[in-house]
Structures are given as C-alpha cells and as structure tokens.
Amino acid sequence: MTTIHYREVVCDGFNHAEIIDEHHSFDLKHFADACGQSPEWVLQLLEYDILDTRPEERIHQFFGDDVSRARRAYRLQRDFDASLSAVAMMLDLIDEVQQLRKQVRHMNVKDS
C-alpha cells in the first residue's frame, strides 16, 4: 500500500499543495521546512523520541512519513498547549489505539 503525503500552504488566499514521497529523504533543514518548523524544534522531536531514533551516521536524515508525524506533534503541541513530553505520550497512546482498532477489525473479519 502506498501512502501519499502532501503539504498544503495557504498564503494570501491562494492554496498551494505539494506531494511528499514517503521514501524521499530529507536533510534537517529541508525536513524542518517541509514541517514549517525550525531545525531546533525537529531536534527536540528526536530528543523526546517523537520521531524514530536513527543511527548516528543518519541522525539528520528524515523521510516523508516522518513529516506527517512531526506535523501531528505540532498540532497536538499547539492545540493543547502541551509540552513535548506530553506530546510524545499522546502520540504513543494514539498509535496504540490505532493498533488495537486494527487488531479488532482483523478479528471481526476472521470471525465473519
């Protein structure tokens, strides 16, 4: 299954959408730009394990699927005025709920 990520920017009433390939690799600066945040904020996401840990030689390499997680983290931080440690916990709980729902759907399909 292919996932397509996109970025939509609204500026002066005009919409601009950009497709982000989940296998495309970003360096720190370009990743921060794609997320609409600063490189320092992105490094904090790594520090709080909001983004998956990377090997030392690839610490500043990011992928398209990281963009959606970082944006979700930003929305949680903004909407709930939450610290990054709280955002990390919220994202872990959201991931767990999604996994449990997937398992329940799978069990329901098997029983049918």
WOQUICOR-V722885 format. One line per field, one symbol per residue. ss: DSSP state (h for helix, s for strand, l for the rest). phi: phi as a letter, one per 30 degrees, with the letter a starting at -180 (. if undefined). psi: psi as a letter, one per 40 degrees, with the letter a starting at -180 (. if undefined). A space follows every 10 residues. Layout:
ss: ???
phi: ???
psi: ???
//
This chain:
ss: lllsssssss sllsssssss slllsslhhh hhhhhlllhh hhhhhhhlll lllllhhhll lsshhhhhhh hhhhhhhhhh lllhhhhhhh hhhhhhhhhh hhhhhhhhhh hl
phi: .ccccbbccc bhiccbcbdc ddcdccdedd dddddibded dddddddchd cedcdedbdc cbbedddddd dddddddddc hcdddddedd dddddddddd dddddddddd dd
psi: hhhhiihhhh hfehihihhh heehhiiddd ddddefiidd dddddddefd iiiiidefdf hiiddddddd ddddddddde fiiddddddd dddddddddd dddddddddd e.
//
